[in-house]
Amino acid sequence: MLQRAIAEWGGEDDLWIFGYGSLIWRPDFDFVEQRPARVHGWHRALKMWSRINRGTPERPGLVFGLLTGGCCRGVVFRVRKEHGAEILTRLWSREMATAVYDPRWLPAETPAGRVRALAFTLSRKSPSHTGELTEEEYRAIFAFASGIYGTTLDYAHRTLEELKRHDIRDRNLERLLRLIQRQQSGS
C-alpha cells in the first residue's frame, strides 16, 4: 500500500497530508507549510478501536477515524517533494502499523485553493470500526481505556484543545467529553 501511495502521489509536486486528529497536534514530520483545510464527503469520528496506543486488547480504547459522510475541517501539511517519499515511509510506520486505515488522496479546500492530500480513512466494514456506541460505553472507555501513548480521554481532550486552537469546532467531540464531565460531577 505504501508503494501504491507513493506511485499515486508521483513525486512531481510537493506532498500534502491531511490531519484531522493527532496528526494536527503531533505530526512527527517536518513540513514547510500548514493550512486550515476542509474535505467534503468525510467526517471525523471517535469510532476506531485502539488496542495498543490508547487501549489494550482486553480493554480497547478509541482513536479518530475519517468516515464517509458530511465534511471535516482539519489541517493540511505541505512537505517538499524531495522529502516526500521519506516522510510517507515514516508516516506509514506510525499510521499504518496495523494496516487499519484506508489511505486515500482527497481534495482538500484551503484558503489558498484546493490541494490533493493524503488522508487516512476508515471503512465502516473494518473490524476496527466500533459501529454505534452507547453513552455508557463511551463513559466506560473514557474512564478506563489506556495504552502505550496514554488514555483515550487524554487523546480526546488533546485533540479538542488543538482543534479549538485552529478555530475548528467539533460539536460531537464536545458532546462526548461532556459525558465524562457529568459522570465525574455525579450528575
Disulfide bonds with the S-S distance in Angstrom:
none
